[in-house]
Amino acid sequence: MTGLWQVSGRSDLDWDETIRLDLYYVDNWSMLRDLMICLRTIGIVIGGKGAY
């Protein structure tokens, strides 16, 4: 699965930032945002950005 914090920095984010991004996602959910997260996930996985 993927989410906003996974495509916004993954391991480069601190705990508070990941929680903030998760709460933002829940409060501002939209189908378009989900589509954009899925598309960004492809680039993140291929590039390996933020993965340790």
N, CA, C and O atoms as CSV, one atom per row, in Angstrom:
chain,resi,resn,atom,element,x,y,z
A,1,MET,N,N,0.839,-1.174,0.000
A,1,MET,CA,C,0.000,0.000,0.000
A,1,MET,C,C,0.884,1.238,0.000
A,1,MET,O,O,2.079,1.179,0.288
A,2,THR,N,N,0.277,2.322,-0.322
A,2,THR,CA,C,0.996,3.589,-0.351
A,2,THR,C,C,0.170,4.663,0.330
A,2,THR,O,O,-1.010,4.468,0.620
A,3,GLY,N,N,0.782,5.762,0.574
A,3,GLY,CA,C,0.094,6.871,1.215
A,3,GLY,C,C,0.854,8.154,0.997
A,3,GLY,O,O,1.920,8.169,0.381
A,4,LEU,N,N,0.288,9.243,1.514
A,4,LEU,CA,C,0.894,10.550,1.294
A,4,LEU,C,C,2.294,10.640,1.886
A,4,LEU,O,O,3.200,11.162,1.237
A,5,TRP,N,N,2.492,10.138,3.116
A,5,TRP,CA,C,3.832,10.267,3.696
A,5,TRP,C,C,4.845,9.370,2.991
A,5,TRP,O,O,6.035,9.685,2.972
A,6,GLN,N,N,4.393,8.255,2.411
A,6,GLN,CA,C,5.312,7.366,1.709
A,6,GLN,C,C,5.865,8.034,0.446
A,6,GLN,O,O,6.995,7.756,0.044
A,7,VAL,N,N,5.089,8.897,-0.171
A,7,VAL,CA,C,5.571,9.571,-1.381
A,7,VAL,C,C,6.087,10.972,-1.080
A,7,VAL,O,O,6.461,11.709,-1.993
A,8,SER,N,N,6.106,11.339,0.196
A,8,SER,CA,C,6.558,12.675,0.590
A,8,SER,C,C,7.864,12.652,1.370
A,8,SER,O,O,8.237,13.655,1.977
A,9,GLY,N,N,8.550,11.541,1.363
A,9,GLY,CA,C,9.840,11.510,2.024
A,9,GLY,C,C,10.196,10.200,2.693
A,9,GLY,O,O,11.370,9.956,2.973
A,10,ARG,N,N,9.225,9.359,2.955
A,10,ARG,CA,C,9.447,8.060,3.592
A,10,ARG,C,C,10.391,8.155,4.772
A,10,ARG,O,O,10.062,8.800,5.768
A,11,SER,N,N,11.541,7.538,4.689
A,11,SER,CA,C,12.490,7.461,5.802
A,11,SER,C,C,13.135,8.806,6.136
A,11,SER,O,O,13.766,8.946,7.183
A,12,ASP,N,N,12.983,9.787,5.260
A,12,ASP,CA,C,13.568,11.104,5.515
A,12,ASP,C,C,12.707,11.957,6.444
A,12,ASP,O,O,13.145,13.020,6.884
A,13,LEU,N,N,11.487,11.506,6.746
A,13,LEU,CA,C,10.579,12.261,7.602
A,13,LEU,C,C,10.675,11.794,9.045
A,13,LEU,O,O,10.948,10.625,9.317
A,14,ASP,N,N,10.448,12.722,9.964
A,14,ASP,CA,C,10.381,12.298,11.372
A,14,ASP,C,C,8.955,11.840,11.681
A,14,ASP,O,O,8.044,12.016,10.873
A,15,TRP,N,N,8.782,11.253,12.858
A,15,TRP,CA,C,7.502,10.656,13.245
A,15,TRP,C,C,6.360,11.687,13.216
A,15,TRP,O,O,5.278,11.397,12.705
A,16,ASP,N,N,6.599,12.874,13.757
A,16,ASP,CA,C,5.561,13.900,13.802
A,16,ASP,C,C,5.097,14.293,12.403
A,16,ASP,O,O,3.908,14.516,12.175
A,17,GLU,N,N,6.027,14.376,11.484
A,17,GLU,CA,C,5.681,14.741,10.103
A,17,GLU,C,C,4.851,13.651,9.433
A,17,GLU,O,O,3.925,13.961,8.684
A,18,THR,N,N,5.162,12.392,9.686
A,18,THR,CA,C,4.371,11.315,9.077
A,18,THR,C,C,2.941,11.326,9.611
A,18,THR,O,O,1.994,11.099,8.859
A,19,ILE,N,N,2.787,11.590,10.902
A,19,ILE,CA,C,1.446,11.674,11.491
A,19,ILE,C,C,0.690,12.867,10.909
A,19,ILE,O,O,-0.488,12.754,10.573
A,20,ARG,N,N,1.365,14.005,10.791
A,20,ARG,CA,C,0.729,15.193,10.227
A,20,ARG,C,C,0.243,14.936,8.808
A,20,ARG,O,O,-0.860,15.346,8.448
A,21,LEU,N,N,1.058,14.259,7.997
A,21,LEU,CA,C,0.666,13.955,6.623
A,21,LEU,C,C,-0.486,12.966,6.572
A,21,LEU,O,O,-1.375,13.099,5.731
A,22,ASP,N,N,-0.486,11.977,7.456
A,22,ASP,CA,C,-1.606,11.026,7.506
A,22,ASP,C,C,-2.909,11.722,7.893
A,22,ASP,O,O,-3.954,11.455,7.299
A,23,LEU,N,N,-2.855,12.602,8.876
A,23,LEU,CA,C,-4.052,13.330,9.285
A,23,LEU,C,C,-4.533,14.271,8.179
A,23,LEU,O,O,-5.735,14.403,7.949
A,24,TYR,N,N,-3.594,14.919,7.499
A,24,TYR,CA,C,-3.959,15.779,6.366
A,24,TYR,C,C,-4.664,14.960,5.292
A,24,TYR,O,O,-5.669,15.400,4.733
A,25,TYR,N,N,-4.145,13.780,5.005
A,25,TYR,CA,C,-4.745,12.914,3.992
A,25,TYR,C,C,-6.185,12.552,4.370
A,25,TYR,O,O,-7.084,12.631,3.532
A,26,VAL,N,N,-6.402,12.164,5.606
A,26,VAL,CA,C,-7.743,11.774,6.052
A,26,VAL,C,C,-8.706,12.952,5.967
A,26,VAL,O,O,-9.846,12.796,5.530
A,27,ASP,N,N,-8.252,14.120,6.382
A,27,ASP,CA,C,-9.118,15.300,6.385
A,27,ASP,C,C,-9.392,15.847,4.991
A,27,ASP,O,O,-10.384,16.549,4.792
A,28,ASN,N,N,-8.529,15.538,4.017
A,28,ASN,CA,C,-8.631,16.125,2.680
A,28,ASN,C,C,-8.690,15.070,1.582
A,28,ASN,O,O,-8.195,15.295,0.477
A,29,TRP,N,N,-9.290,13.926,1.878
A,29,TRP,CA,C,-9.327,12.829,0.916
A,29,TRP,C,C,-10.054,13.229,-0.362
A,29,TRP,O,O,-11.063,13.934,-0.329
A,30,SER,N,N,-9.516,12.760,-1.492
A,30,SER,CA,C,-10.217,12.887,-2.771
A,30,SER,C,C,-9.700,11.799,-3.709
A,30,SER,O,O,-8.583,11.306,-3.555
A,31,MET,N,N,-10.520,11.442,-4.667
A,31,MET,CA,C,-10.129,10.429,-5.646
A,31,MET,C,C,-8.935,10.920,-6.464
A,31,MET,O,O,-8.027,10.145,-6.766
A,32,LEU,N,N,-8.934,12.194,-6.819
A,32,LEU,CA,C,-7.818,12.750,-7.591
A,32,LEU,C,C,-6.514,12.680,-6.789
A,32,LEU,O,O,-5.463,12.345,-7.336
A,33,ARG,N,N,-6.585,12.996,-5.500
A,33,ARG,CA,C,-5.379,12.918,-4.659
A,33,ARG,C,C,-4.872,11.476,-4.596
A,33,ARG,O,O,-3.665,11.240,-4.659
A,34,ASP,N,N,-5.786,10.515,-4.472
A,34,ASP,CA,C,-5.380,9.109,-4.472
A,34,ASP,C,C,-4.699,8.726,-5.784
A,34,ASP,O,O,-3.698,8.009,-5.778
A,35,LEU,N,N,-5.230,9.193,-6.889
A,35,LEU,CA,C,-4.617,8.915,-8.190
A,35,LEU,C,C,-3.220,9.508,-8.266
A,35,LEU,O,O,-2.298,8.858,-8.758
A,36,MET,N,N,-3.055,10.725,-7.790
A,36,MET,CA,C,-1.739,11.370,-7.819
A,36,MET,C,C,-0.740,10.629,-6.916
A,36,MET,O,O,0.429,10.487,-7.273
A,37,ILE,N,N,-1.192,10.165,-5.768
A,37,ILE,CA,C,-0.321,9.397,-4.870
A,37,ILE,C,C,0.120,8.105,-5.556
A,37,ILE,O,O,1.288,7.725,-5.469
A,38,CYS,N,N,-0.799,7.434,-6.231
A,38,CYS,CA,C,-0.449,6.191,-6.941
A,38,CYS,C,C,0.567,6.457,-8.040
A,38,CYS,O,O,1.513,5.687,-8.208
A,39,LEU,N,N,0.384,7.530,-8.784
A,39,LEU,CA,C,1.334,7.866,-9.845
A,39,LEU,C,C,2.701,8.235,-9.272
A,39,LEU,O,O,3.730,7.830,-9.812
A,40,ARG,N,N,2.717,8.995,-8.192
A,40,ARG,CA,C,3.989,9.351,-7.556
A,40,ARG,C,C,4.690,8.126,-6.991
A,40,ARG,O,O,5.919,8.070,-6.967
A,41,THR,N,N,3.916,7.143,-6.535
A,41,THR,CA,C,4.477,5.919,-5.969
A,41,THR,C,C,5.350,5.202,-6.990
A,41,THR,O,O,6.412,4.682,-6.646
A,42,ILE,N,N,4.916,5.172,-8.216
A,42,ILE,CA,C,5.688,4.504,-9.270
A,42,ILE,C,C,7.078,5.117,-9.375
A,42,ILE,O,O,8.074,4.395,-9.409
A,43,GLY,N,N,7.152,6.427,-9.424
A,43,GLY,CA,C,8.445,7.108,-9.503
A,43,GLY,C,C,9.302,6.909,-8.279
A,43,GLY,O,O,10.518,6.755,-8.387
A,44,ILE,N,N,8.682,6.912,-7.117
A,44,ILE,CA,C,9.420,6.726,-5.856
A,44,ILE,C,C,10.011,5.324,-5.783
A,44,ILE,O,O,11.163,5.151,-5.388
A,45,VAL,N,N,9.219,4.325,-6.165
A,45,VAL,CA,C,9.687,2.929,-6.112
A,45,VAL,C,C,10.834,2.726,-7.094
A,45,VAL,O,O,11.838,2.099,-6.757
A,46,ILE,N,N,10.689,3.243,-8.283
A,46,ILE,CA,C,11.751,3.084,-9.297
A,46,ILE,C,C,13.020,3.813,-8.872
A,46,ILE,O,O,14.125,3.285,-9.002
A,47,GLY,N,N,12.850,5.038,-8.361
A,47,GLY,CA,C,14.009,5.841,-7.974
A,47,GLY,C,C,14.590,5.477,-6.624
A,47,GLY,O,O,15.757,5.762,-6.358
A,48,GLY,N,N,13.803,4.856,-5.771
A,48,GLY,CA,C,14.285,4.474,-4.439
A,48,GLY,C,C,14.502,5.631,-3.494
A,48,GLY,O,O,15.187,5.478,-2.483
A,49,LYS,N,N,13.933,6.790,-3.797
A,49,LYS,CA,C,14.140,7.982,-2.959
A,49,LYS,C,C,13.561,7.762,-1.564
A,49,LYS,O,O,12.418,7.327,-1.429
A,50,GLY,N,N,14.339,8.057,-0.537
A,50,GLY,CA,C,13.891,7.986,0.839
A,50,GLY,C,C,13.897,6.581,1.431
A,50,GLY,O,O,13.479,6.398,2.574
A,51,ALA,N,N,14.354,5.604,0.690
A,51,ALA,CA,C,14.371,4.224,1.193
A,51,ALA,C,C,15.755,3.902,1.745
A,51,ALA,O,O,16.770,4.209,1.120
A,52,TYR,N,N,15.783,3.287,2.908
A,52,TYR,CA,C,17.064,2.895,3.519
A,52,TYR,C,C,17.083,1.423,3.775
A,52,TYR,O,O,18.072,0.897,4.286
